[in-house]
Each structure stands twice: as structure tokens, then as C-alpha cells.
């Protein structure tokens, strides 16, 4: 039996979360066509007959504009922490990439030369991956190079065959039924945030955070027949608040209805979801706000 931890890194929107979901054959982490969907390093557990592997889905490398960008600093620190605590790394790139970008050099700098790294070219249904293998081979030596298409579930067996020899021997740490090393509250907040990302456009979704104020399940409160969740959607301006609420409350009702159905599917419980919108100016620059929202490690 093997047990180990693998970090997924790469530029925003290359399909890290989609690959995790494909490998686990479940909707474990949120995905969106918008970059910077993932904010926390999320630990997802893969199980088969001879291995348990914890995949850490990291945020895309974030361009920190200045020292006031506390959220950006947190995102990059969480990537570094995930890499340092991993037995191997999957570096995801897009098969349609034509040239190296500054972010690629930044990712290369994060990786210890002795760390096993598999170059994983995603979206290989759209372009010949051999060109990208050669392009990224200029940055470092890779343990292996594998082409996949997470969306079509292609190349996953080849990827696991390349990855498993890099995983150390050891017994499983998690029950095989456990899909994510996180709380139900966090899962609910991510589902709501995913709905916001899919429902709104431009910069508004990335300026919204979700805070679970109350989470009362029938298991903890036998008098309740439904899971009760009260959540605050944190925005930075009154204008963003108006967009979130929508004309006549149409948008907030849509977000609530879609989120409720997804949480019900994930938990198997009936759900009463109560959403509120709050304005917290510059919450992404506030250490206090970030800590309250769960973005705590390494925020100085």
C-alpha cells in the first residue's frame, strides 16, 4: 500500500480543479471558466486498491501588486506550503500554450530541483501536446510528461501510472469513504461561491467571499427536519451588493435556489438556505476580515 501527498500547481484556469474531480470521479472542488476559482489549497483524497493519494488543489499563481494585497499574499503562500509538504507535484499547463509566460518562470522558481514533478498537459484534445512538452522542457527536467484531457477523462490512467512510483509506502490515513479533508461548512461555502462565479460576470465574483454564519444539521439538532444554513455574501462596495441582489432580488434568489439544490445533492439532506449580502470595504486587504473568512495561514 502507498500513501502520499501530491500538489497540483499551474497558472490560473488550466484545469487543476477539473483534473482533481476527474481523478476522484466526483465533484469534489469547484470549477469555473473564470480564473482564480480556487482560493484555498483543498485536500482531496484519491483511493484505489493499492494507494491513497491526497491531491492538494492549489490556487493559480496570483500577481501580487503591493503589500496591501493580503489575499494575493495568502494565495501564493498557500501554493508554496502545499509544494513543500508534497511527495510529488503535477504541473498543469494548457495544450494550446504557445510561449512561456512570466507566471511559468515564477512556478519554476517554487520547485526544488530534487522534487519529482510531472508535466501534465491538459486539454490535449485541442492541440498536439508534444510542442508543449518541448516548450516547458526548457524550464527544468521533469520526472515524466503526460498528456490528459480532464474534461473527457482521457490520459488519467497514464498519469496515475507515472505518479504512483513516486509515492512512498504507507498505510492509508483517511477512511476510503472520505472525499475531502475539510468541513461540511466549508463545502457549503464553496458551493455557494461556485454558484456566484457561474452566475455573475467581470470582476464582481472575485470580489465576493462567502461566510457561513450558522450551520445547523438534523444530526446536531434532532428537532430540525432540514439542514439550516445562514450565509453572508461579503462584497466591497454598495454597487457590488446591488448586482448580487439583482433587480427585485432576482439574482440573490437564483443564487440561493441553485446553491440549495447543490448542497442538498452533496449532503443528502433537505436544506433551508438563508442568504444575506454585507458590504465590508476592502475586505481583501484586511487581515482581520481574511482571518475571519478562513484565509489565515501566513497572512502578515
VEXKOL-634973 format. One record per residue (C-alpha): residue in three letters; z, y, x. Coordinates in steps of 0.5 Angstrom, whole numbers, padded with zeros to 4 digits, always signed. Example, Ala and Ser with C-alpha at 12.3 -4.5 7.8 and 13.67 -1.06 7.14 Angstrom:
BEGIN
ALA+0016-0009+0025/SER+0014-0002+0027/
END
This chain:
BEGIN
UNK+0000+0000+0000/UNK-0002+0007+0002/UNK+0002+0014+0000/UNK+0000+0021+0003/UNK-0002+0028+0001/UNK-0009+0031+0001/UNK-0010+0038+0001/UNK-0017+0041-0003/UNK-0019+0047+0000/UNK-0025+0052+0000/UNK-0028+0058-0003/UNK-0027+0060-0010/UNK-0031+0057-0015/UNK-0033+0051-0011/UNK-0031+0046-0016/UNK-0024+0044-0013/UNK-0020+0043-0020/UNK-0026+0040-0023/UNK-0026+0034-0017/UNK-0019+0033-0018/UNK-0020+0032-0025/UNK-0026+0027-0024/UNK-0022+0023-0019/UNK-0016+0023-0023/UNK-0020+0021-0029/UNK-0016+0026-0033/UNK-0016+0034-0035/UNK-0010+0035-0030/UNK-0012+0042-0028/UNK-0015+0048-0031/UNK-0022+0049-0029/UNK-0027+0055-0031/UNK-0033+0058-0029/UNK-0030+0064-0026/UNK-0027+0064-0019/UNK-0019+0065-0018/UNK-0018+0060-0023/UNK-0012+0056-0019/UNK-0006+0061-0017/UNK-0001+0055-0016/UNK-0002+0050-0011/UNK-0002+0044-0016/UNK+0000+0037-0014/UNK-0004+0032-0018/UNK-0003+0024-0017/UNK-0008+0019-0016/UNK-0007+0012-0017/UNK-0010+0005-0016/UNK-0009-0002-0014/UNK-0007+0000-0006/UNK-0006+0007-0006/UNK-0002+0013-0009/UNK-0005+0020-0006/UNK-0002+0027-0008/UNK-0008+0031-0008/UNK-0006+0039-0008/UNK-0011+0043-0011/UNK-0010+0050-0008/UNK-0013+0057-0010/UNK-0019+0059-0007/UNK-0018+0064-0001/UNK-0016+0070-0003/UNK-0018+0077+0000/UNK-0012+0081+0001/UNK-0014+0088+0001/UNK-0007+0091+0003/UNK+0000+0089+0004/UNK+0002+0091-0003/UNK-0003+0085-0006/UNK+0003+0081-0007/UNK+0000+0076-0011/UNK-0006+0075-0006/UNK-0001+0074+0000/UNK+0002+0069-0004/UNK-0004+0065-0006/UNK-0006+0065+0002/UNK+0001+0063+0004/UNK+0001+0057-0001/UNK-0006+0055+0002/UNK-0003+0055+0009/UNK+0003+0051+0006/UNK-0001+0046+0003/UNK-0005+0044+0009/UNK+0001+0044+0014/UNK+0004+0039+0009/UNK-0002+0034+0008/UNK-0004+0028+0012/UNK-0012+0030+0011/UNK-0016+0035+0008/UNK-0022+0036+0003/UNK-0026+0042+0005/UNK-0030+0043-0001/UNK-0037+0047-0001/UNK-0043+0048-0005/UNK-0049+0044-0004/UNK-0053+0051-0005/UNK-0050+0055+0000/UNK-0055+0058+0005/UNK-0051+0061+0010/UNK-0044+0061+0013/UNK-0039+0067+0010/UNK-0033+0070+0013/UNK-0029+0066+0008/UNK-0031+0060+0011/UNK-0029+0062+0018/UNK-0022+0064+0015/UNK-0022+0057+0012/UNK-0024+0054+0019/UNK-0018+0058+0022/UNK-0013+0055+0018/UNK-0014+0048+0020/UNK-0011+0045+0026/UNK-0017+0041+0030/UNK-0013+0035+0030/UNK-0012+0035+0023/UNK-0017+0030+0019/UNK-0022+0034+0015/UNK-0027+0031+0010/UNK-0033+0036+0009/UNK-0034+0035+0002/UNK-0041+0038-0001/UNK-0040+0039-0009/UNK-0046+0040-0014/UNK-0050+0035-0010/UNK-0055+0034-0016/UNK-0057+0042-0015/UNK-0059+0041-0007/UNK-0060+0037-0001/UNK-0053+0036+0002/UNK-0056+0035+0009/UNK-0057+0042+0010/UNK-0050+0044+0008/UNK-0048+0038+0013/UNK-0051+0041+0019/UNK-0049+0049+0017/UNK-0042+0047+0017/UNK-0042+0043+0022/UNK-0042+0049+0027/UNK-0035+0051+0025/UNK-0032+0044+0027/UNK-0032+0037+0028/UNK-0031+0033+0021/UNK-0028+0026+0020/UNK-0033+0025+0015/UNK-0038+0028+0011/UNK-0039+0026+0004/UNK-0044+0029-0002/UNK-0041+0029-0009/UNK-0042+0032-0016/UNK-0035+0032-0019/UNK-0039+0034-0026/UNK-0043+0028-0026/UNK-0038+0023-0023/UNK-0042+0022-0017/UNK-0040+0020-0010/UNK-0033+0019-0012/UNK-0033+0012-0009/UNK-0036+0014-0003/UNK-0031+0020-0002/UNK-0025+0015-0003/UNK-0028+0010+0002/UNK-0028+0016+0007/UNK-0021+0018+0005/UNK-0017+0012+0005/UNK-0017+0010+0012/UNK-0014+0017+0014/UNK-0008+0016+0009/UNK-0001+0013+0012/UNK+0002+0006+0010/UNK+0008+0007+0005/UNK+0010+0006-0002/UNK+0009+0010-0008/UNK+0013+0016-0009/UNK+0011+0017-0016/UNK+0011+0013-0023/UNK+0004+0011-0024/UNK+0004+0014-0031/UNK+0006+0021-0028/UNK-0001+0025-0027/UNK+0002+0032-0024/UNK+0008+0034-0020/UNK+0010+0039-0025/UNK+0014+0041-0031/UNK+0011+0041-0039/UNK+0013+0048-0039/UNK+0008+0050-0033/UNK+0003+0045-0036/UNK+0003+0049-0043/UNK+0003+0056-0039/UNK-0003+0053-0035/UNK-0007+0051-0042/UNK-0006+0058-0045/UNK-0008+0061-0038/UNK-0014+0057-0038/UNK-0016+0059-0046/UNK-0015+0066-0044/UNK-0020+0065-0038/UNK-0025+0062-0042/UNK-0025+0067-0048/UNK-0025+0074-0044/UNK-0030+0077-0039/UNK-0030+0081-0033/UNK-0023+0083-0029/UNK-0019+0082-0035/UNK-0017+0075-0035/UNK-0015+0075-0028/UNK-0010+0081-0029/UNK-0006+0077-0034/UNK+0000+0072-0033/UNK+0003+0067-0038/UNK+0011+0067-0038/UNK+0014+0061-0042/UNK+0020+0065-0046/UNK+0022+0059-0050/UNK+0020+0051-0050/UNK+0024+0047-0055/UNK+0022+0040-0056/UNK+0024+0035-0061/UNK+0027+0031-0055/UNK+0031+0036-0054/UNK+0033+0039-0061/UNK+0033+0033-0066/UNK+0033+0038-0071/UNK+0026+0040-0070/UNK+0020+0037-0072/UNK+0015+0041-0068/UNK+0015+0043-0060/UNK+0016+0050-0061/UNK+0013+0055-0055/UNK+0014+0062-0055/UNK+0010+0065-0049/UNK+0009+0072-0047/UNK+0002+0074-0044/UNK+0003+0079-0039/UNK-0002+0085-0037/UNK-0002+0091-0033/UNK-0005+0096-0038/UNK-0005+0098-0045/UNK-0012+0097-0045/UNK-0012+0090-0043/UNK-0007+0089-0048/UNK-0012+0091-0054/UNK-0017+0087-0051/UNK-0012+0081-0051/UNK-0010+0082-0058/UNK-0017+0084-0061/UNK-0019+0087-0067/UNK-0015+0086-0073/UNK-0011+0081-0068/UNK-0017+0076-0068/UNK-0017+0075-0060/UNK-0010+0073-0060/UNK-0011+0068-0066/UNK-0017+0065-0063/UNK-0013+0064-0056/UNK-0007+0061-0060/UNK-0011+0056-0064/UNK-0015+0054-0058/UNK-0008+0053-0054/UNK-0004+0050-0059/UNK-0009+0044-0060/UNK-0010+0043-0053/UNK-0002+0043-0052/UNK-0002+0038-0058/UNK-0007+0034-0055/UNK-0003+0034-0048/UNK+0004+0032-0051/UNK+0002+0028-0057/UNK+0007+0033-0061/UNK+0006+0038-0066/UNK+0006+0045-0064/UNK+0008+0052-0066/UNK+0006+0057-0061/UNK+0008+0064-0062/UNK+0004+0069-0057/UNK+0006+0076-0055/UNK+0003+0081-0051/UNK+0007+0085-0046/UNK+0005+0091-0041/UNK+0008+0090-0034/UNK+0005+0095-0030/UNK+0002+0093-0023/UNK+0006+0086-0024/UNK+0001+0083-0019/UNK+0004+0088-0014/UNK+0012+0087-0016/UNK+0016+0082-0012/UNK+0021+0081-0018/UNK+0015+0080-0023/UNK+0012+0075-0019/UNK+0018+0071-0018/UNK+0020+0071-0025/UNK+0013+0068-0026/UNK+0014+0063-0021/UNK+0010+0066-0015/UNK+0016+0065-0011/UNK+0014+0062-0004/UNK+0013+0067+0002/UNK+0013+0073-0002/UNK+0016+0078+0002/
END
